[in-house]
């Protein structure tokens, strides 16, 4: 008789011989808190289906879509969606996020990478999405909440401490500044995008 764990194991991909779990975690920012075991399991069960990278030689640095968003703004969903639709896509949370992983991308300047993509593609899209700061802060809080204390009053107090540390930063401002584009002063609610 096959138990559930054996059945699940049969439906997973084998790890490639050259799989580097540290590289896999570094190249996929949403996995940064995973252990070695979790990273390997993630690749075997869904990472290979999402065509996630696990070594630097898999990068061609010619992207047609750049997801350039603050964290907790739906950027992982956008990245996965564009990848599944066949677009060569890079997912970033700003210049510092790129520079932290530049050794894996083989080019330390994100603007050089974007400009190279602009030479090689008819259209290059830089996409940002927004979420209210308080929603982002609460989402981040619960993603990173590891305390075993589940008391609602305790959790509320912890959230209140974190909420006062809201950031005043938009990742897309770096792109607008570099390419000397005007910053947005209002949102076009008819088109539903700027």
Backbone as a printed PyTorch tensor [residue, N CA C, xyz], in Angstrom:
tensor([[[  0.8400,  -1.1740,   0.0000],
         [  0.0000,   0.0000,   0.0000],
         [  0.8930,   1.2480,   0.0000]],

        [[  0.5810,   2.2220,  -0.8730],
         [  1.3600,   3.4540,  -0.9780],
         [  0.7330,   4.5010,  -0.0650]],

        [[  1.5660,   5.0500,   0.8300],
         [  1.0320,   6.0970,   1.7000],
         [  1.1040,   7.4510,   0.9920]],

        [[  0.5240,   8.4750,   1.6250],
         [  0.4300,   9.8070,   1.0190],
         [  1.8150,  10.4000,   0.7340]],

        [[  2.7650,  10.1980,   1.6260],
         [  4.1070,  10.7530,   1.4420],
         [  4.7950,  10.1230,   0.2360]],

        [[  4.6350,   8.7920,   0.0660],
         [  5.2230,   8.1210,  -1.0890],
         [  4.5750,   8.6000,  -2.3790]],

        [[  3.2550,   8.7840,  -2.3490],
         [  2.5300,   9.2610,  -3.5240],
         [  2.9900,  10.6530,  -3.9180]],

        [[  3.1790,  11.5210,  -2.9150],
         [  3.6470,  12.8790,  -3.1760],
         [  5.0670,  12.8480,  -3.7330]],

        [[  5.9070,  11.9720,  -3.2170],
         [  7.2890,  11.8390,  -3.6830],
         [  7.3230,  11.4000,  -5.1460]],

        [[  6.3680,  10.5200,  -5.5330],
         [  6.3150,  10.0390,  -6.9070],
         [  5.9210,  11.1340,  -7.8870]],

        [[  5.2250,  12.1950,  -7.4210],
         [  4.7540,  13.2520,  -8.3080],
         [  5.7170,  14.4340,  -8.3640]],

        [[  6.9080,  14.2870,  -7.7960],
         [  7.8640,  15.3880,  -7.7990],
         [  8.9650,  15.1410,  -8.8170]],

        [[  9.6210,  16.2230,  -9.1770],
         [ 10.7660,  16.1870, -10.0870],
         [ 12.0170,  15.8080,  -9.2880]],

        [[ 12.9260,  15.1060,  -9.9310],
         [ 14.2100,  14.8180,  -9.2900],
         [ 15.0620,  16.0910,  -9.3200]],

        [[ 15.9060,  16.2640,  -8.3180],
         [ 16.8130,  17.4130,  -8.3150],
         [ 17.8790,  17.2350,  -9.3900]],

        [[ 18.1910,  18.2840, -10.1510],
         [ 19.2960,  18.1900, -11.1100],
         [ 20.6010,  17.9350, -10.3520]],

        [[ 21.5430,  17.2630, -10.9880],
         [ 22.8120,  16.9460, -10.3390],
         [ 23.5660,  18.2020,  -9.9180]],

        [[ 23.4070,  19.2830, -10.6990],
         [ 24.1300,  20.5260, -10.3990],
         [ 23.3030,  21.5050,  -9.5680]],

        [[ 22.2190,  21.0130,  -8.9510],
         [ 21.3500,  21.8910,  -8.1580],
         [ 22.1150,  22.4350,  -6.9550]],

        [[ 22.0850,  23.7570,  -6.7980],
         [ 22.7420,  24.4350,  -5.6830],
         [ 21.6610,  25.1490,  -4.8810]],

        [[ 21.3020,  24.6100,  -3.7330],
         [ 20.1920,  25.1740,  -2.9780],
         [ 20.4540,  26.6090,  -2.5460]],

        [[ 21.7190,  26.9540,  -2.2330],
         [ 22.0310,  28.3360,  -1.8340],
         [ 21.7920,  29.2880,  -3.0000]],

        [[ 22.2120,  28.9060,  -4.1780],
         [ 21.9970,  29.7120,  -5.3710],
         [ 20.5010,  29.8260,  -5.6630]],

        [[ 19.7730,  28.7230,  -5.5070],
         [ 18.3250,  28.7050,  -5.7440],
         [ 17.6280,  29.7100,  -4.8320]],

        [[ 17.9960,  29.7270,  -3.5660],
         [ 17.4070,  30.6620,  -2.6090],
         [ 17.7840,  32.0930,  -2.9780]],

        [[ 19.0400,  32.3450,  -3.3070],
         [ 19.4900,  33.6930,  -3.6410],
         [ 18.8720,  34.2220,  -4.9290]],

        [[ 18.6370,  33.3410,  -5.8800],
         [ 18.0810,  33.7690,  -7.1600],
         [ 16.5720,  33.9450,  -7.1220]],

        [[ 15.9280,  33.4180,  -6.1090],
         [ 14.4720,  33.4860,  -5.9750],
         [ 14.1370,  34.1350,  -4.6380]],

        [[ 13.9880,  35.4550,  -4.6930],
         [ 13.9070,  36.2590,  -3.4760],
         [ 12.7850,  35.8510,  -2.5280]],

        [[ 11.7010,  35.3380,  -3.0630],
         [ 10.5880,  34.9450,  -2.2090],
         [ 10.8970,  33.6920,  -1.3960]],

        [[ 12.0280,  33.0490,  -1.6410],
         [ 12.4090,  31.8240,  -0.9160],
         [ 13.4910,  32.0680,   0.1220]],

        [[ 13.8390,  33.3210,   0.3730],
         [ 15.0290,  33.6580,   1.1570],
         [ 15.0430,  33.1030,   2.5800]],

        [[ 13.9090,  32.7120,   3.1180],
         [ 13.8830,  32.1960,   4.4960],
         [ 13.8490,  30.6690,   4.5430]],

        [[ 14.0060,  30.0350,   3.4010],
         [ 13.9260,  28.5690,   3.3760],
         [ 15.2360,  27.9290,   3.8200]],

        [[ 15.0910,  26.7760,   4.4310],
         [ 16.2610,  25.9610,   4.7770],
         [ 16.6700,  25.1580,   3.5470]],

        [[ 17.7660,  24.4390,   3.6450],
         [ 18.2130,  23.5920,   2.5370],
         [ 17.1390,  22.5760,   2.1650]],

        [[ 16.5810,  21.9150,   3.1520],
         [ 15.5560,  20.8930,   2.9050],
         [ 14.3270,  21.5080,   2.2530]],

        [[ 13.8910,  22.6690,   2.7590],
         [ 12.7070,  23.3340,   2.2010],
         [ 12.9440,  23.7780,   0.7580]],

        [[ 14.1460,  24.2980,   0.4830],
         [ 14.4640,  24.7600,  -0.8720],
         [ 14.4600,  23.5900,  -1.8580]],

        [[ 15.0460,  22.4830,  -1.4560],
         [ 15.0780,  21.3130,  -2.3340],
         [ 13.6710,  20.7730,  -2.5830]],

        [[ 12.8870,  20.7200,  -1.5390],
         [ 11.5010,  20.2490,  -1.6840],
         [ 10.7110,  21.2030,  -2.5750]],

        [[ 10.9080,  22.5150,  -2.3800],
         [ 10.2040,  23.5060,  -3.1920],
         [ 10.5280,  23.3130,  -4.6740]],

        [[ 11.8060,  23.1350,  -5.0050],
         [ 12.1670,  22.9490,  -6.4130],
         [ 11.5170,  21.6810,  -6.9720]],

        [[ 11.5760,  20.5980,  -6.2060],
         [ 11.0610,  19.3140,  -6.6860],
         [  9.5510,  19.3210,  -6.8760]],

        [[  8.8400,  20.1100,  -6.0690],
         [  7.3810,  20.0890,  -6.1540],
         [  6.7860,  21.2000,  -7.0010]],

        [[  7.4460,  22.3880,  -7.0510],
         [  6.8710,  23.4530,  -7.8630],
         [  7.8970,  24.3190,  -8.5760]],

        [[  9.1010,  24.4420,  -8.0660],
         [ 10.1010,  25.2990,  -8.6910],
         [ 10.4110,  24.9150, -10.1280]],

        [[ 10.4890,  23.6130, -10.3920],
         [ 10.7840,  23.1770, -11.7610],
         [  9.6170,  23.4880, -12.6890]],

        [[  8.3830,  23.4370, -12.1780],
         [  7.2090,  23.7700, -12.9890],
         [  7.1930,  25.2570, -13.3480]],

        [[  7.6820,  26.0870, -12.4330],
         [  7.7380,  27.5380, -12.6460],
         [  9.0040,  27.9520, -13.3930]],

        [[  9.8180,  26.9630, -13.7610],
         [ 11.0840,  27.1950, -14.4650],
         [ 11.9880,  28.1610, -13.7060]],

        [[ 12.0510,  27.9740, -12.3890],
         [ 12.8970,  28.8280, -11.5650],
         [ 14.3580,  28.4770, -11.7800]],

        [[ 15.1930,  29.5050, -11.7180],
         [ 16.6240,  29.3450, -11.9240],
         [ 17.2960,  28.8410, -10.6460]],

        [[ 18.3330,  28.0310, -10.8250],
         [ 19.1010,  27.5390,  -9.6710],
         [ 20.6040,  27.6500,  -9.8860]],

        [[ 21.0120,  28.2780, -11.0100],
         [ 22.4390,  28.5210, -11.2510],
         [ 22.5740,  29.7250, -12.1790]],

        [[ 23.6660,  30.4630, -12.0470],
         [ 23.8360,  31.7220, -12.7820],
         [ 23.9180,  31.5250, -14.2840]],

        [[ 24.3960,  30.3800, -14.7480],
         [ 24.5230,  30.1680, -16.1890],
         [ 23.1660,  30.0790, -16.8880]],

        [[ 22.0830,  30.0100, -16.1290],
         [ 20.7520,  29.9670, -16.7160],
         [ 20.2500,  31.3560, -17.1200]],

        [[ 20.9630,  32.4040, -16.7440],
         [ 20.5260,  33.7650, -17.0460],
         [ 21.0570,  34.2230, -18.3880]],

        [[ 20.1990,  34.8300, -19.2010],
         [ 20.6760,  35.4320, -20.4400],
         [ 20.6380,  36.9590, -20.3670]],

        [[ 20.1190,  37.5350, -19.3150],
         [ 20.1150,  38.9810, -19.0680],
         [ 19.5120,  39.7820, -20.2150]],

        [[ 18.5760,  39.1930, -20.9170],
         [ 17.8640,  39.9070, -21.9710],
         [ 16.3750,  39.7920, -21.6710]],

        [[ 15.9050,  40.6210, -20.7500],
         [ 14.5360,  40.5250, -20.2650],
         [ 13.6110,  41.4370, -21.0520]],

        [[ 12.3980,  40.9810, -21.2590],
         [ 11.3920,  41.8370, -21.8770],
         [ 10.4590,  42.4350, -20.8240]],

        [[ 10.4740,  41.8560, -19.6150],
         [  9.6280,  42.3580, -18.5230],
         [ 10.4630,  42.4450, -17.2510]],

        [[ 10.3780,  43.5990, -16.6090],
         [ 11.0050,  43.8170, -15.3020],
         [  9.8940,  44.1000, -14.3040]],

        [[  9.7500,  43.2310, -13.3140],
         [  8.8220,  43.4920, -12.2180],
         [  9.6510,  44.2190, -11.1730]],

        [[  9.4130,  45.4990, -11.0190],
         [ 10.2510,  46.3800, -10.1960],
         [  9.3560,  47.0130,  -9.1460]],

        [[  9.0300,  46.2570,  -8.0960],
         [  8.0350,  46.6720,  -7.0990],
         [  8.5980,  46.6220,  -5.6880]],

        [[  7.9850,  47.3840,  -4.8130],
         [  8.2430,  47.2010,  -3.3850],
         [  7.7670,  45.8070,  -2.9870]],

        [[  8.2940,  45.3140,  -1.8930],
         [  7.8540,  44.0210,  -1.3860],
         [  6.4010,  44.0520,  -0.9410]],

        [[  5.7690,  42.8940,  -0.9510],
         [  4.3920,  42.7120,  -0.4860],
         [  3.4030,  43.5410,  -1.3100]],

        [[  3.6930,  43.6640,  -2.6180],
         [  2.7990,  44.4200,  -3.5060],
         [  2.2830,  43.5630,  -4.6590]],

        [[  2.3770,  42.2720,  -4.5310],
         [  1.9010,  41.3770,  -5.5820],
         [  2.9430,  41.0690,  -6.6430]],

        [[  4.2020,  41.4160,  -6.3740],
         [  5.2410,  41.2470,  -7.3940],
         [  5.5320,  39.7750,  -7.6960]],

        [[  5.4790,  38.9110,  -6.7190],
         [  5.7260,  37.4790,  -6.9750],
         [  4.6590,  36.9030,  -7.8960]],

        [[  3.4180,  37.3260,  -7.6950],
         [  2.3260,  36.8650,  -8.5600],
         [  2.5120,  37.3820,  -9.9770]],

        [[  2.8860,  38.6570, -10.1140],
         [  3.1470,  39.2140, -11.4430],
         [  4.2800,  38.4550, -12.1250]],

        [[  5.3670,  38.2180, -11.3920],
         [  6.5210,  37.5100, -11.9360],
         [  6.1110,  36.1270, -12.4530]],

        [[  5.4160,  35.3770, -11.6290],
         [  4.9970,  34.0260, -12.0010],
         [  4.0740,  34.0560, -13.2130]],

        [[  3.1620,  35.0140, -13.2520],
         [  2.2160,  35.1240, -14.3620],
         [  2.9380,  35.4050, -15.6800]],

        [[  3.8460,  36.3820, -15.6790],
         [  4.5750,  36.6980, -16.9090],
         [  5.4660,  35.5360, -17.3430]],

        [[  6.1080,  34.8700, -16.3890],
         [  6.9410,  33.7150, -16.7220],
         [  6.1010,  32.6180, -17.3820]],

        [[  4.9260,  32.3500, -16.8090],
         [  4.0610,  31.3040, -17.3630],
         [  3.5640,  31.6650, -18.7530]],

        [[  3.4910,  32.9670, -19.0520],
         [  3.0540,  33.4240, -20.3780],
         [  4.2110,  33.5180, -21.3670]],

        [[  5.4030,  33.0770, -20.9530],
         [  6.5340,  32.9830, -21.8630],
         [  7.4350,  34.2000, -21.9430]],

        [[  7.2590,  35.1680, -21.0450],
         [  8.1130,  36.3520, -21.0590],
         [  9.3610,  36.1120, -20.2100]],

        [[ 10.5220,  36.5080, -20.7310],
         [ 11.7390,  36.4550, -19.9390],
         [ 11.6470,  37.6060, -18.9430]],

        [[ 11.5090,  37.2840, -17.6680],
         [ 11.1300,  38.2630, -16.6490],
         [ 12.1230,  38.2820, -15.5010]],

        [[ 12.4170,  39.4900, -15.0160],
         [ 13.2570,  39.6590, -13.8340],
         [ 12.4220,  40.3220, -12.7510]],

        [[ 12.5320,  39.8190, -11.5340],
         [ 11.7400,  40.2700, -10.3880],
         [ 12.6640,  40.9320,  -9.3820]],

        [[ 12.4430,  42.2340,  -9.1250],
         [ 13.2950,  42.9940,  -8.2110],
         [ 12.4740,  43.8590,  -7.2710]],

        [[ 13.1120,  44.2110,  -6.1490],
         [ 12.5130,  45.1650,  -5.2080],
         [ 13.3630,  46.4270,  -5.1200]],

        [[ 14.0750,  46.7580,  -6.1770],
         [ 14.8800,  47.9750,  -6.1940],
         [ 16.3370,  47.7110,  -6.4980]],

        [[ 17.0880,  48.7880,  -6.6290],
         [ 18.5120,  48.6930,  -6.9830],
         [ 19.2910,  47.8950,  -5.9490]],

        [[ 19.0860,  48.1730,  -4.6780],
         [ 19.8500,  47.4640,  -3.6340],
         [ 19.5680,  45.9760,  -3.6600]],

        [[ 18.3210,  45.6130,  -3.9360],
         [ 17.9590,  44.2070,  -4.0410],
         [ 18.7230,  43.5600,  -5.1940]],

        [[ 18.8240,  44.2430,  -6.3270],
         [ 19.5730,  43.7200,  -7.4730],
         [ 21.0580,  43.6070,  -7.1360]],

        [[ 21.6160,  44.6700,  -6.5580],
         [ 23.0500,  44.6660,  -6.2480],
         [ 23.4210,  43.5640,  -5.2660]],

        [[ 22.5090,  43.2440,  -4.3550],
         [ 22.7750,  42.1760,  -3.3920],
         [ 22.9340,  40.8290,  -4.0830]],

        [[ 22.3330,  40.6890,  -5.2590],
         [ 22.3930,  39.4260,  -5.9990],
         [ 23.1320,  39.5590,  -7.3160]],

        [[ 23.8300,  40.6970,  -7.5330],
         [ 24.4670,  40.9650,  -8.8320],
         [ 25.4830,  39.9060,  -9.2170]],

        [[ 26.1530,  39.3170,  -8.2360],
         [ 27.1400,  38.2910,  -8.5790],
         [ 26.4790,  37.1250,  -9.2870]],

        [[ 25.2120,  36.8870,  -8.9830],
         [ 24.5000,  35.7910,  -9.6410],
         [ 24.0040,  36.2090, -11.0140]],

        [[ 23.7300,  37.5040, -11.1810],
         [ 23.2300,  37.9870, -12.4700],
         [ 24.3560,  38.3440, -13.4340]],

        [[ 25.5850,  38.3780, -12.9740],
         [ 26.7650,  38.6020, -13.7950],
         [ 26.9050,  40.0360, -14.3120]],

        [[ 26.0840,  40.9560, -13.8840],
         [ 26.2020,  42.3570, -14.2830],
         [ 25.7420,  43.1840, -13.1030]],

        [[ 26.6300,  44.0260, -12.5720],
         [ 26.3250,  44.7060, -11.3140],
         [ 25.4690,  45.9480, -11.4630]],

        [[ 25.1070,  46.3450, -12.6810],
         [ 24.3270,  47.5590, -12.8690],
         [ 23.0040,  47.2220, -13.5530]],

        [[ 21.9190,  47.3450, -12.8270],
         [ 20.5990,  46.9970, -13.3660],
         [ 20.2390,  47.8620, -14.5640]],

        [[ 20.6840,  49.1250, -14.5790],
         [ 20.3430,  50.0090, -15.6940],
         [ 21.0440,  49.5760, -16.9790]],

        [[ 22.2610,  49.0250, -16.8620],
         [ 22.9270,  48.4570, -18.0400],
         [ 22.1320,  47.2780, -18.5850]],

        [[ 21.6000,  46.4690, -17.6780],
         [ 20.8220,  45.3040, -18.0840],
         [ 19.5480,  45.7600, -18.8000]],

        [[ 18.8510,  46.7620, -18.2320],
         [ 17.6190,  47.2670, -18.8560],
         [ 17.9300,  47.8740, -20.2250]],

        [[ 18.9780,  48.6890, -20.2980],
         [ 19.3310,  49.3170, -21.5780],
         [ 19.7240,  48.2740, -22.6230]],

        [[ 20.4120,  47.2200, -22.2030],
         [ 20.7360,  46.1300, -23.1180],
         [ 19.4600,  45.4540, -23.6230]],

        [[ 18.5070,  45.2440, -22.7330],
         [ 17.2250,  44.6520, -23.1300],
         [ 16.4980,  45.5430, -24.1290]],

        [[ 16.5960,  46.8690, -23.9370],
         [ 15.9360,  47.8090, -24.8400],
         [ 16.5380,  47.7410, -26.2520]],

        [[ 17.8160,  47.4180, -26.3570],
         [ 18.4660,  47.2860, -27.6670],
         [ 18.0450,  45.9890, -28.3610]],

        [[ 17.7310,  44.9650, -27.5690],
         [ 17.4760,  43.6350, -28.1170],
         [ 16.0110,  43.2510, -28.2320]],

        [[ 15.1060,  44.0790, -27.7390],
         [ 13.6810,  43.7630, -27.7630],
         [ 12.9010,  44.9450, -28.3140]],

        [[ 11.8600,  44.6380, -29.0580],
         [ 11.0150,  45.7100, -29.5940],
         [ 10.3420,  46.4750, -28.4590]],

        [[  9.8670,  45.7510, -27.4510],
         [  9.2320,  46.3710, -26.2860],
         [  9.8370,  45.8020, -25.0090]],

        [[ 10.1070,  46.6820, -24.0610],
         [ 10.5550,  46.2780, -22.7300],
         [  9.6050,  46.9410, -21.7410]],

        [[  9.0780,  46.1490, -20.8310],
         [  8.1090,  46.6540, -19.8680],
         [  8.7120,  46.6350, -18.4640]],

        [[  8.5820,  47.7540, -17.7670],
         [  8.9430,  47.8310, -16.3570],
         [  7.6280,  48.0060, -15.6170]],

        [[  7.3100,  47.0440, -14.7630],
         [  5.9980,  47.0250, -14.1170],
         [  6.1530,  47.1920, -12.6130]],

        [[  5.3540,  48.0750, -12.0840],
         [  5.2740,  48.2990, -10.6410],
         [  3.8140,  48.1140, -10.2500]],

        [[  3.5710,  47.6300,  -9.0870],
         [  2.2050,  47.5690,  -8.5730],
         [  2.2220,  48.1350,  -7.1610]],

        [[  1.0810,  48.5850,  -6.7320],
         [  1.0110,  49.2920,  -5.4570],
         [  0.0150,  48.6480,  -4.5180]],

        [[  0.2750,  48.8620,  -3.2690],
         [ -0.5980,  48.4180,  -2.1920],
         [ -0.4060,  49.4410,  -1.0930]],

        [[ -1.4370,  49.7070,  -0.3140],
         [ -1.2900,  50.7240,   0.7170],
         [ -0.1990,  50.3110,   1.6970]],

        [[  0.5220,  51.2750,   2.2350],
         [  1.6250,  50.9410,   3.1550],
         [  1.1830,  50.0820,   4.3380]],

        [[  0.0150,  50.3450,   4.8760],
         [ -0.4200,  49.5600,   6.0440],
         [ -0.7070,  48.1130,   5.6490]],

        [[ -1.2820,  47.8980,   4.4640],
         [ -1.5270,  46.5280,   3.9990],
         [ -0.2100,  45.7830,   3.7990]],

        [[  0.7610,  46.4660,   3.2070],
         [  2.0650,  45.8500,   2.9880],
         [  2.7210,  45.4910,   4.3160]],

        [[  2.6360,  46.4050,   5.2730],
         [  3.2740,  46.1950,   6.5760],
         [  2.6420,  45.0060,   7.2950]],

        [[  1.3170,  44.9170,   7.2600],
         [  0.6320,  43.8020,   7.9320],
         [  0.9560,  42.4800,   7.2280]],

        [[  0.9660,  42.4850,   5.9080],
         [  1.3060,  41.2750,   5.1630],
         [  2.7250,  40.8110,   5.4960]],

        [[  3.6530,  41.7580,   5.5220],
         [  5.0370,  41.4330,   5.8680],
         [  5.1380,  40.9030,   7.2950]],

        [[  4.4000,  41.5360,   8.1940],
         [  4.4270,  41.1030,   9.5940],
         [  4.0430,  39.6260,   9.7060]],

        [[  2.9320,  39.2520,   9.0700],
         [  2.4700,  37.8700,   9.2050],
         [  3.3450,  36.8920,   8.4250]],

        [[  3.9650,  37.3200,   7.3450],
         [  4.8890,  36.4460,   6.6340],
         [  6.0780,  36.0930,   7.5210]],

        [[  6.5110,  37.0470,   8.3150],
         [  7.7170,  36.8590,   9.1250],
         [  7.4390,  36.5670,  10.5920]],

        [[  6.1830,  36.4280,  10.9660],
         [  5.8390,  36.2020,  12.3700],
         [  6.1340,  34.7530,  12.7510]],

        [[  7.1290,  34.5670,  13.6030],
         [  7.5400,  33.2180,  14.0050],
         [  7.2610,  32.9250,  15.4720]],

        [[  6.6860,  33.8720,  16.1680],
         [  6.4530,  33.7170,  17.5930],
         [  5.3500,  32.6930,  17.8300]],

        [[  5.5410,  31.8450,  18.8200],
         [  4.5140,  30.8390,  19.1180],
         [  3.3240,  31.4370,  19.8580]],

        [[  3.4710,  32.6770,  20.3360],
         [  2.3760,  33.3380,  21.0440],
         [  1.2850,  33.7140,  20.0470]],

        [[  0.1330,  33.0750,  20.1680],
         [ -0.9880,  33.3020,  19.2500],
         [ -2.0730,  34.1890,  19.8590]],

        [[ -1.8030,  34.7640,  21.0170],
         [ -2.7830,  35.6240,  21.6810],
         [ -3.0250,  36.8780,  20.8500]],

        [[ -4.2760,  37.1660,  20.5370],
         [ -4.6140,  38.2790,  19.6560],
         [ -4.1640,  39.6220,  20.2280]],

        [[ -4.2470,  39.8090,  21.5330],
         [ -3.8010,  41.0770,  22.1310],
         [ -2.2920,  41.2490,  21.9670]],

        [[ -1.5450,  40.1820,  22.1470],
         [ -0.0960,  40.2340,  21.9760],
         [  0.2530,  40.5660,  20.5200]],

        [[ -0.3880,  39.8660,  19.5830],
         [ -0.1290,  40.0970,  18.1680],
         [ -0.4780,  41.5290,  17.7880]],

        [[ -1.5790,  42.0290,  18.2750],
         [ -1.9960,  43.4090,  17.9860],
         [ -0.9530,  44.4000,  18.4800]],

        [[ -0.4150,  44.1750,  19.6700],
         [  0.6250,  45.0610,  20.2010],
         [  1.8720,  45.0330,  19.3140]],

        [[  2.2400,  43.8540,  18.8390],
         [  3.4090,  43.7300,  17.9750],
         [  3.1890,  44.4440,  16.6370]],

        [[  1.9890,  44.3020,  16.0830],
         [  1.6630,  44.9980,  14.8330],
         [  1.7360,  46.5000,  15.0420]],

        [[  1.1850,  46.9850,  16.1560],
         [  1.2060,  48.4260,  16.4450],
         [  2.6440,  48.9490,  16.4930]],

        [[  3.5630,  48.1570,  17.0280],
         [  4.9740,  48.5670,  17.0850],
         [  5.5800,  48.6550,  15.6860]],

        [[  5.1790,  47.7490,  14.8080],
         [  5.7330,  47.7080,  13.4520],
         [  5.1290,  48.7730,  12.5430]],

        [[  3.8670,  49.0730,  12.7310],
         [  3.1610,  50.0160,  11.8470],
         [  3.8150,  51.3920,  11.8750]],

        [[  4.3550,  51.7980,  13.0100],
         [  4.9370,  53.1390,  13.0880],
         [  6.2310,  53.2450,  12.2770]],

        [[  6.7420,  52.1130,  11.7660],
         [  7.9840,  52.1190,  10.9810],
         [  7.6970,  52.0110,   9.4860]],

        [[  6.6640,  52.6880,   9.0070],
         [  6.3270,  52.6230,   7.5870],
         [  7.4330,  53.2670,   6.7590]],

        [[  7.7440,  52.6530,   5.6230],
         [  8.7990,  53.1870,   4.7650],
         [  8.2580,  54.2540,   3.8130]],

        [[  9.1180,  55.1520,   3.4330],
         [  8.7720,  56.2040,   2.4860],
         [  9.6210,  55.9800,   1.2390]],

        [[  9.2590,  54.9620,   0.4590],
         [ 10.1050,  54.5260,  -0.6460],
         [  9.2510,  53.8360,  -1.7020]],

        [[  9.5190,  54.1030,  -2.9610],
         [  8.8980,  53.3810,  -4.0680],
         [ 10.0100,  52.9190,  -4.9960]],

        [[ 10.1040,  51.6370,  -5.2280],
         [ 11.1700,  51.0790,  -6.0660],
         [ 11.1800,  51.7010,  -7.4550]],

        [[ 10.0090,  51.9380,  -8.0270],
         [  9.9430,  52.4600,  -9.3990],
         [ 10.5200,  53.8680,  -9.5220]],

        [[ 10.6070,  54.6140,  -8.4190],
         [ 11.2050,  55.9570,  -8.4830],
         [ 12.6460,  55.8990,  -8.9820]],

        [[ 13.3470,  54.8140,  -8.6720],
         [ 14.7380,  54.6590,  -9.1240],
         [ 14.8050,  54.5840, -10.6520]],

        [[ 13.8620,  53.8720, -11.2480],
         [ 13.8020,  53.7530, -12.7050],
         [ 13.4440,  55.1040, -13.3240]],

        [[ 12.4370,  55.7610, -12.7790],
         [ 12.0020,  57.0630, -13.3090],
         [ 13.1400,  58.0790, -13.2290]],

        [[ 13.8560,  58.0810, -12.1220],
         [ 14.9640,  59.0170, -11.9360],
         [ 16.0800,  58.7430, -12.9440]],

        [[ 16.4650,  57.4840, -13.0740],
         [ 17.5770,  57.1380, -13.9690],
         [ 17.2730,  57.5020, -15.4200]],

        [[ 16.0610,  57.2040, -15.8700],
         [ 15.7040,  57.4590, -17.2630],
         [ 15.1060,  58.8590, -17.4770]],

        [[ 15.2070,  59.7010, -16.4340],
         [ 14.7440,  61.0920, -16.4960],
         [ 13.2830,  61.1930, -16.9390]],

        [[ 12.4640,  60.3510, -16.3290],
         [ 11.0260,  60.3570, -16.5920],
         [ 10.3080,  61.0630, -15.4520]],

        [[  9.1900,  61.6920, -15.7690],
         [  8.4090,  62.3790, -14.7400],
         [  7.8300,  61.3840, -13.7500]],

        [[  7.8350,  61.7760, -12.4970],
         [  7.1940,  60.9540, -11.4690],
         [  5.6870,  61.1440, -11.5640]],

        [[  4.9610,  60.1600, -11.1380],
         [  3.5040,  60.2310, -11.2010],
         [  2.9720,  61.1810, -10.1360]],

        [[  2.0440,  62.0140, -10.5210],
         [  1.4010,  62.9120,  -9.5550],
         [ -0.0340,  62.4930,  -9.2940]],

        [[ -0.5750,  61.6620, -10.1840],
         [ -1.9300,  61.1420,  -9.9900],
         [ -2.0620,  59.8270, -10.7400]],

        [[ -3.1180,  59.1210, -10.4640],
         [ -3.3450,  57.8280, -11.0970],
         [ -4.5050,  57.9440, -12.0770]],

        [[ -4.3770,  57.3310, -13.2500],
         [ -5.4340,  57.3510, -14.2650],
         [ -6.4050,  56.2020, -13.9810]],

        [[ -7.5030,  56.5310, -13.3020],
         [ -8.4550,  55.4960, -12.9030],
         [ -9.2810,  54.9750, -14.0830]],

        [[ -9.3210,  55.7160, -15.1950],
         [-10.0460,  55.2170, -16.3620],
         [ -9.2340,  54.1140, -17.0500]],

        [[ -7.9460,  54.3740, -17.3110],
         [ -7.0950,  53.3690, -17.9410],
         [ -6.7340,  52.2530, -16.9510]],

        [[ -6.6740,  52.6050, -15.6990],
         [ -6.2830,  51.7160, -14.5980],
         [ -4.7890,  51.4030, -14.6000]],

        [[ -4.0090,  52.2400, -15.2710],
         [ -2.5500,  52.1480, -15.2030],
         [ -1.9590,  53.4900, -15.6120]],

        [[ -0.7050,  53.7350, -15.2480],
         [  0.0360,  54.9010, -15.7080],
         [  1.1240,  54.4210, -16.6390]]])
